[in-house]
């Protein structure tokens, strides 16, 4: 859990995380090279990552790896409306070139295990200890919104049906969009992504780099090609 004055997300300890922390590139390739090779990987730059000595610190709420499960619920809203952002897709986040001395270092990689339409559904599907760790009303960098009560189920995209988030969300984020984001008002809402525990990886060290510029937005590759782009 975050300490009171900490606003960055420490990576979970090995004992509490179903995935792997600071995995080497050789181990990553061994684990994934023969699996899911044609699956889509969305790669993007995380603007919330900064240097702290030799460590990389993530000061945002999304992705969120508190509670030992990676969730993506408060950033990349438009990307999460894409039809391919669903169970079985992979998502990778990298630091910016300014943080990585001209290179994009890998911060997290996950295979989407579940995708939910609303925070009501997500809240009630997460284990109690996980949602407590991720609750946006108590955690300055939490990403899961706590329903006010059973009536939220009837109107799950109404921000008034949820506990207001910690004050840091009001300063840093457009939190109503976290609950009810629609791309071009076409009724397709941003999916709330939950990583597969067995296929989730987090780094706070500069160990694995993308061999080309990711740029703005996101890039897509097959997992096979994505692994070839890592150094």
C-alpha positions as CSV (number, residue, x, y, z in Angstrom):
1,X,0.0,0.0,0.0
2,X,1.1,3.6,-0.6
3,X,2.4,5.5,2.3
4,X,0.6,8.8,3.2
5,X,3.0,11.1,1.4
6,X,3.8,8.9,-1.5
7,X,2.1,9.8,-4.7
8,X,3.8,7.3,-7.0
9,X,3.0,3.6,-7.4
10,X,5.6,1.3,-6.0
11,X,5.8,-2.0,-7.9
12,X,4.4,-4.8,-5.8
13,X,6.7,-7.2,-4.0
14,X,7.2,-10.6,-5.7
15,X,5.2,-12.3,-3.0
16,X,2.1,-10.2,-3.6
17,X,2.2,-10.0,-7.4
18,X,0.8,-12.7,-9.7
19,X,3.0,-11.3,-12.5
20,X,6.7,-10.6,-12.5
21,X,8.7,-7.5,-11.5
22,X,11.8,-6.3,-13.4
23,X,11.9,-9.4,-15.5
24,X,14.9,-9.7,-17.9
25,X,14.4,-9.6,-21.6
26,X,15.7,-13.1,-22.0
27,X,13.2,-14.4,-19.4
28,X,10.4,-12.4,-21.0
29,X,11.0,-13.9,-24.4
30,X,11.3,-17.4,-23.0
31,X,7.9,-17.0,-21.3
32,X,6.1,-15.5,-24.3
33,X,7.8,-16.4,-27.6
34,X,5.8,-19.5,-28.2
35,X,2.5,-18.2,-26.9
36,X,-0.1,-15.8,-28.3
37,X,2.3,-14.9,-31.1
38,X,-0.4,-13.4,-33.3
39,X,-2.2,-11.5,-30.5
40,X,-2.3,-7.7,-30.8
41,X,-0.1,-5.5,-28.6
42,X,-0.9,-1.8,-28.1
43,X,2.2,0.2,-27.1
44,X,2.2,3.7,-25.9
45,X,4.2,6.3,-23.9
46,X,3.2,7.0,-20.2
47,X,3.6,10.7,-19.5
48,X,3.3,10.0,-15.8
49,X,6.7,8.3,-15.4
50,X,9.6,10.2,-14.0
51,X,13.2,9.4,-13.0
52,X,14.1,9.1,-9.3
53,X,17.8,8.3,-9.2
54,X,18.2,5.0,-10.9
55,X,14.5,4.1,-10.5
56,X,11.5,4.9,-12.7
57,X,8.4,6.2,-10.8
58,X,4.9,6.1,-12.0
59,X,2.9,9.1,-10.6
60,X,-0.4,8.4,-12.3
61,X,-3.4,6.3,-11.5
62,X,-3.5,4.3,-14.7
63,X,-2.2,1.7,-15.3
64,X,-2.6,0.7,-11.7
65,X,-0.8,-2.3,-10.2
66,X,-1.8,-1.9,-6.6
67,X,-3.4,-5.0,-5.0
68,X,-1.3,-7.3,-7.2
69,X,-3.4,-7.0,-10.4
70,X,-2.9,-4.5,-13.2
71,X,-5.9,-2.4,-14.2
72,X,-6.2,0.2,-16.9
73,X,-9.2,2.4,-16.1
74,X,-8.2,6.0,-15.9
75,X,-6.0,6.6,-19.0
76,X,-6.0,5.8,-22.7
77,X,-9.7,6.4,-22.8
78,X,-10.0,6.5,-26.6
79,X,-7.8,3.5,-27.1
80,X,-10.0,1.5,-24.8
81,X,-13.0,2.2,-27.0
82,X,-11.3,0.2,-29.9
83,X,-13.0,-3.1,-30.6
84,X,-9.6,-4.9,-30.3
85,X,-9.1,-3.7,-26.7
86,X,-10.6,-6.8,-25.1
87,X,-9.8,-10.1,-23.5
88,X,-6.6,-11.5,-25.1
89,X,-5.2,-8.2,-26.3
90,X,-1.8,-7.1,-24.8
91,X,-1.0,-3.6,-23.6
92,X,2.5,-2.2,-23.1
93,X,3.5,1.1,-21.5
94,X,6.9,2.8,-21.9
95,X,8.5,5.9,-20.4
96,X,9.1,8.9,-22.5
97,X,12.3,9.6,-24.3
98,X,13.0,12.5,-22.0
99,X,13.0,10.2,-19.0
100,X,14.9,7.5,-20.8
101,X,17.7,9.6,-22.2
102,X,16.4,9.4,-25.7
103,X,14.9,5.9,-25.4
104,X,11.6,4.4,-24.4
105,X,12.0,1.9,-21.6
106,X,9.3,-0.7,-20.8
107,X,7.3,0.0,-17.7
108,X,4.6,-2.6,-17.9
109,X,3.2,-5.3,-20.1
110,X,0.0,-7.2,-19.6
111,X,-2.4,-9.6,-21.3
112,X,-6.0,-8.5,-20.8
113,X,-7.7,-11.1,-18.8
114,X,-11.1,-9.3,-18.5
115,X,-12.8,-6.2,-19.8
116,X,-15.7,-4.5,-18.0
117,X,-18.2,-1.9,-19.2
118,X,-18.7,-0.1,-16.0
119,X,-17.1,0.6,-12.6
120,X,-20.1,-1.0,-11.0
121,X,-19.3,-4.3,-12.6
122,X,-15.6,-4.0,-12.1
123,X,-16.0,-3.1,-8.4
124,X,-18.1,-6.2,-7.7
125,X,-15.8,-8.5,-9.6
126,X,-12.5,-7.6,-8.0
127,X,-11.5,-9.3,-4.7
128,X,-12.1,-7.2,-1.7
129,X,-8.4,-6.6,-0.9
130,X,-7.7,-5.6,-4.5
131,X,-10.5,-3.1,-4.8
132,X,-9.5,-1.6,-1.4
133,X,-6.0,-1.1,-2.7
134,X,-7.2,0.5,-5.9
135,X,-10.2,2.6,-4.5
136,X,-10.0,6.1,-6.0
137,X,-11.8,7.7,-3.1
138,X,-9.1,6.7,-0.6
139,X,-6.0,6.2,-2.7
140,X,-4.4,9.3,-4.3
141,X,-3.5,7.2,-7.4
142,X,-6.4,4.7,-7.2
143,X,-8.3,3.9,-10.4
144,X,-11.4,2.0,-9.4
145,X,-14.5,4.0,-8.3
146,X,-16.6,2.8,-5.4
147,X,-20.4,2.7,-6.0
148,X,-22.5,4.6,-3.5
149,X,-24.9,1.7,-3.2
150,X,-27.2,-0.7,-5.0
151,X,-28.9,2.1,-7.0
152,X,-25.6,2.6,-8.9
153,X,-26.4,-0.6,-10.8
154,X,-29.5,1.1,-12.4
155,X,-27.4,4.1,-13.6
156,X,-23.8,2.9,-13.7
157,X,-22.4,5.7,-15.9
158,X,-23.7,8.5,-13.7
159,X,-20.8,10.1,-11.7
160,X,-23.3,11.0,-9.0
161,X,-23.7,7.3,-8.2
162,X,-20.1,6.9,-7.1
163,X,-18.0,8.1,-4.2
164,X,-16.0,11.2,-5.3
165,X,-12.3,10.4,-5.8
166,X,-9.5,11.6,-3.7
167,X,-8.8,15.3,-4.2
168,X,-5.7,14.5,-6.3
169,X,-8.0,13.2,-9.0
170,X,-9.7,16.6,-9.2
171,X,-6.4,18.3,-9.8
172,X,-4.8,15.9,-12.2
173,X,-7.5,14.0,-14.0
174,X,-10.8,14.5,-15.7
175,X,-12.3,11.9,-13.5
176,X,-15.9,12.0,-14.8
177,X,-14.5,10.6,-18.1
178,X,-13.2,7.6,-16.2
179,X,-16.8,6.6,-15.5
180,X,-18.5,7.7,-18.7
181,X,-16.2,8.1,-21.7
182,X,-17.8,7.7,-25.1
183,X,-15.8,8.0,-28.3
184,X,-17.4,10.6,-30.6
185,X,-20.7,10.0,-28.7
186,X,-21.2,6.8,-30.6
187,X,-22.3,4.9,-27.5
188,X,-19.1,2.8,-27.5
189,X,-17.6,3.3,-24.0
190,X,-14.1,2.8,-22.9
191,X,-13.5,-0.7,-21.6
192,X,-12.1,-1.2,-18.1
193,X,-9.2,-3.5,-18.6
194,X,-7.9,-6.1,-16.0
195,X,-4.7,-7.9,-16.6
196,X,-4.2,-11.6,-16.4
197,X,-2.2,-12.3,-13.2
198,X,0.0,-14.9,-14.9
199,X,0.8,-12.6,-17.8
200,X,1.5,-9.3,-16.2
201,X,4.9,-7.6,-15.8
202,X,6.1,-4.4,-14.2
203,X,9.5,-2.6,-14.2
204,X,10.9,0.3,-12.2
205,X,14.4,-0.2,-13.6
206,X,15.6,0.7,-17.1
207,X,16.1,-2.8,-18.4
208,X,14.2,-3.3,-21.6
209,X,14.0,-0.7,-24.4
210,X,11.9,-0.4,-27.6
211,X,14.2,-0.2,-30.6
212,X,12.3,2.6,-32.4
213,X,10.4,5.7,-31.5
214,X,6.8,5.1,-30.3
215,X,5.7,8.7,-30.7
216,X,2.3,10.0,-29.7
217,X,-0.8,7.9,-29.5
218,X,-0.2,4.2,-29.7
219,X,1.4,1.6,-32.0
220,X,0.1,-1.9,-32.7
221,X,2.1,-5.0,-33.4
222,X,1.6,-8.7,-33.2
223,X,3.2,-10.0,-30.0
224,X,5.8,-11.8,-32.1
225,X,6.9,-8.6,-33.8
226,X,6.7,-6.6,-30.5
227,X,9.2,-9.0,-28.8
228,X,11.5,-8.6,-31.8
229,X,11.5,-4.8,-31.2
230,X,12.7,-5.1,-27.6
231,X,16.4,-4.7,-26.7
